[in-house]
């Protein structure tokens, strides 16, 4: 018996849907592989020809730092976007939280970084080399322990029915990262820590928030509330982008004086990684502008999710490059 035309069209549509889902899954796997390769292969490329020497285990440290930052972005973005969604009338329920998975990943990354600090910033080759007690005697060790404990608490808070409770331990992680990036021997260390603190918070809200928005739109299946949520997020993302850019420029000028910054962007490993990050952020900003344009002018505002998906992929690479940036030697102030 020959199938009816509607049945044939439905089968074709189902086949196209499965192929599209397979293509999306392949794209995601490819991006994950790229994100993992950047910290593993990036140090050698960034250091090539600079005459600088990397610290032992820089590849692993870069990867762990990237995982740690991503583990902060996910729950922070969820709380931010869920609060935006709560203000929309008749909005469906938000998707399931990934905060517990993020906390576990962050805990593993923080524990790995703490083990490096406990061996004098060397890669441990056995448990006997890890001096856990020594972590309490140094500033970096205390900050590493704080991050481990904070992610442990964040995992417990992820099981709570109060999403805002997750923010407190994550705030401790952000503060610890800001302090770690600017040791007390640095000139105006508190100013540097303050800039890094604002930079990390705004970046987490931007990247983590966009990921949550896209997951929410998929859960809501193209409802009108989805367009309203995307528009609300886009307005906030403009402010976050401005703050990320301003704090990034100020931090760069603190570490690279204005008369040498152009030279160091190409002749130092830190500068090369920073330049790559700046280009990626500019690309993400362009995609955000494209999505905002579609929100305003397209007949279907939800078509803005197409450039938004590309934007969140680019932001994922930005997070990975940021992990690499923290592991490279700082440029010399000429």
C-alpha positions in Angstrom: 0.0 0.0 0.0 1.4 3.4 -1.0 1.8 5.7 2.0 -0.3 8.9 1.9 1.4 12.2 1.2 1.1 13.6 4.7 2.7 10.5 6.1 5.6 10.7 3.6 6.1 14.4 4.4 6.1 13.6 8.1 8.7 10.8 7.6 10.9 13.2 5.6 10.6 15.9 8.3 11.6 13.3 10.9 14.6 12.3 8.8 15.7 15.9 8.4 15.2 16.4 12.2 17.4 13.4 13.0 20.1 14.5 10.6 20.0 18.0 12.0 20.3 16.6 15.5 23.3 14.5 14.4 25.0 17.5 12.9 24.5 19.5 16.0 25.9 16.7 18.2 28.9 16.4 15.9 29.5 20.2 16.0 29.3 20.2 19.8 31.8 17.3 20.0 34.1 19.2 17.6 34.0 22.3 19.7 34.7 20.3 22.9 37.7 18.7 21.2 38.9 22.1 20.1 38.4 23.6 23.5 40.5 20.8 25.0 43.2 21.1 22.5 43.7 24.9 23.0 45.2 24.6 26.5 47.1 21.4 25.6 48.7 22.7 22.4 48.4 26.5 23.0 51.4 27.0 25.3 54.0 25.7 22.8 52.5 27.8 20.0 52.3 30.9 22.2 55.8 30.5 23.6 57.4 29.7 20.2 60.2 32.2 19.4 59.6 34.4 22.5 62.6 33.1 24.5 60.3 32.6 27.5 60.1 29.5 29.6 56.8 28.0 30.7 56.2 26.7 34.2 56.2 22.9 34.6 52.8 21.3 33.7 51.5 24.5 32.0 49.3 22.4 29.7 47.5 20.7 32.5 47.2 23.8 34.6 45.7 25.7 31.6 43.1 23.0 31.1 42.2 22.9 34.8 41.9 26.7 35.0 39.5 26.6 32.0 37.3 24.0 33.6 37.3 25.9 36.9 36.1 29.1 35.1 33.5 27.2 33.2 32.2 25.7 36.4 31.6 29.2 37.7 29.9 30.4 34.6 27.2 27.7 34.4 25.5 28.2 37.8 25.9 32.0 37.8 24.3 32.2 34.4 21.5 29.9 35.6 20.6 32.1 38.5 20.8 35.3 36.4 18.6 34.0 33.6 16.1 32.2 35.8 15.5 35.5 37.6 14.9 37.2 34.3 12.4 34.4 33.3 10.6 34.8 36.6 9.5 38.3 35.6 7.8 37.1 32.4 4.1 36.5 32.7 3.0 32.9 32.0 6.6 31.7 31.4 6.9 27.9 31.5 9.2 26.1 34.0 12.9 26.5 33.4 15.0 23.5 32.3 16.9 21.3 34.7 19.9 22.8 36.4 23.4 21.8 35.6 24.8 23.3 38.8 25.6 20.0 40.4 27.6 18.8 37.4 29.4 22.1 37.3 30.3 21.9 41.0 31.7 18.4 40.6 33.8 19.5 37.6 34.9 22.6 39.5 35.8 20.5 42.5 38.0 18.1 40.4 39.7 21.1 38.7 40.3 22.9 42.0 41.7 19.8 43.7 44.0 19.3 40.7 45.3 22.9 40.9 45.7 22.6 44.7 47.8 19.5 44.2 50.1 21.5 42.0 50.4 24.3 44.5 51.1 21.7 47.3 54.2 20.4 45.4 55.7 23.8 45.0 54.0 24.6 41.6 55.4 21.3 40.2 53.4 18.5 38.7 53.0 15.7 41.3 54.0 12.2 40.2 52.7 10.5 43.3 50.6 11.1 46.4 53.7 11.2 48.6 54.9 14.4 46.9 51.7 16.3 47.8 52.2 18.3 51.0 48.6 19.1 52.0 49.6 20.6 55.3 51.9 23.0 53.4 48.9 24.6 51.7 48.0 26.3 55.0 51.4 28.1 55.2 51.3 29.9 51.9 48.9 32.5 50.4 48.5 30.6 47.1 47.9 27.4 49.1 45.2 29.0 51.3 43.4 30.3 48.2 43.6 26.9 46.5 42.0 25.3 49.6 39.4 28.0 49.6 38.4 27.1 46.1 38.2 23.4 46.8 36.0 23.9 49.8 33.9 26.5 47.9 33.1 24.0 45.1 32.3 21.3 47.7 29.8 23.7 49.4 28.5 24.7 45.9 27.7 21.1 45.2 25.7 20.8 48.4 23.9 24.1 47.6 23.0 22.7 44.2 20.8 20.2 45.9 19.0 22.9 47.7 15.7 24.4 46.6 17.1 27.9 46.9 19.1 28.7 43.8 20.5 31.9 45.3 22.4 29.8 47.9 24.7 28.6 45.1 26.1 32.1 44.6 27.8 32.5 47.9 30.4 29.7 47.5 30.9 30.7 43.9 31.6 34.3 45.0 34.3 32.9 47.2 35.9 31.2 44.1 35.8 34.4 42.1 37.4 36.4 45.0 40.1 33.7 45.4 40.8 33.8 41.7 41.0 37.6 41.7 43.4 37.6 44.6 45.5 34.7 43.2 46.0 36.6 39.9 47.5 39.6 41.8 49.9 38.7 44.5 50.7 41.1 47.3 54.1 42.0 45.9 52.5 43.5 42.8 52.1 47.3 42.6 48.5 48.3 43.5 47.5 44.6 43.9 44.0 45.5 45.2 43.2 47.6 42.1 44.3 44.6 39.9 42.2 42.2 42.0 39.2 44.5 41.8 39.4 44.7 38.0 39.8 41.0 37.7 36.8 40.5 40.1 34.5 42.6 38.0 35.8 41.1 34.8 35.2 37.5 36.0 31.7 38.3 37.3 30.6 40.0 34.1 32.1 37.3 31.9 30.3 34.6 33.9 27.0 36.3 33.6 27.5 36.9 29.8 28.7 33.4 28.9 26.8 31.4 31.5 23.6 33.4 31.0 23.6 32.9 27.2 24.0 29.2 27.6 21.1 29.1 30.0 19.0 31.3 27.6 19.5 28.9 24.8 18.7 25.8 26.9 15.6 27.6 28.1 14.5 28.5 24.5 14.9 24.8 23.5 12.8 23.7 26.5 10.0 26.3 25.8 9.7 25.2 22.2 9.4 28.6 20.6 6.9 30.2 22.9 6.3 33.9 23.0 7.9 33.9 26.5 11.2 32.8 24.8 11.4 35.9 22.6 10.8 38.0 25.7 13.5 36.2 27.6 16.0 36.6 24.8 15.2 40.3 24.6 15.7 40.8 28.3 19.0 39.0 28.3 20.2 40.9 25.2 19.7 44.3 27.0 21.7 43.1 30.0 24.4 41.5 27.8 25.2 44.9 26.3 26.1 46.3 29.7 28.1 43.1 30.5 30.1 43.3 27.3 31.0 47.0 28.0 32.2 46.0 31.5 34.2 43.1 30.2 35.9 45.2 27.6 36.6 48.1 30.0 38.1 45.9 32.7 40.1 43.9 30.2 41.6 47.0 28.6 42.5 48.4 32.1 44.1 45.2 33.2 46.1 44.9 30.0 47.5 48.5 30.4 48.4 47.7 34.0 50.6 44.7 32.8 51.7 46.1 29.5 52.4 49.9 29.5 50.7 51.7 26.6 54.1 52.4 24.8 55.0 48.7 24.7 51.6 47.0 24.5 51.6 46.6 20.7 55.0 45.1 20.6 54.3 42.7 23.5 51.0 41.5 21.9 53.1 39.7 19.3 56.4 39.0 21.0 55.3 37.5 24.3 53.3 34.4 25.0 51.0 36.2 27.3 50.4 38.9 24.7 49.7 36.4 21.9 47.1 34.6 24.0 45.6 38.0 25.0 45.4 39.0 21.4 43.7 35.8 20.5 41.2 36.3 23.3 40.5 39.9 22.2 39.8 38.7 18.6 37.5 36.0 19.9 35.6 38.5 22.2 35.2 40.9 19.2 33.8 38.0 17.2 31.4 37.2 20.0 30.4 40.8 20.2 29.7 40.9 16.5 27.5 37.8 16.8 25.7 39.4 19.7 25.0 42.5 17.6 23.7 40.3 14.8 21.3 38.5 17.2 20.1 41.9 18.6 19.4 43.1 15.1 17.3 40.0 14.4 15.4 40.5 17.6 14.4 44.0 16.4 13.8 43.5 12.7 13.0 39.8 12.0 9.4 38.6 11.6 10.2 35.8 14.1 12.4 37.2 16.9 13.5 33.7 17.8 15.6 33.5 14.7 18.1 35.5 16.8 18.9 32.2 18.5 20.9 31.2 15.4 23.7 33.7 15.9 23.3 33.3 19.6 24.3 29.6 19.3 27.4 30.6 17.4 28.1 33.3 20.1 28.0 30.8 23.0 30.3 28.5 21.1 32.8 31.3 20.6 32.5 32.3 24.3 33.3 28.7 25.2 36.6 29.0 23.3 37.2 32.4 25.0 36.9 30.6 28.4 39.4 28.0 27.3 41.8 30.7 26.1 41.4 32.5 29.4 42.5 29.3 31.2 45.6 29.3 29.0 46.2 33.0 29.7 46.4 32.4 33.5 49.1 29.7 33.0 51.5 31.6 30.8 54.3 33.7 32.2 53.4 37.4 32.7 55.0 39.9 30.4 57.9 42.0 31.6 57.2 45.6 32.2 59.7 47.5 30.1 
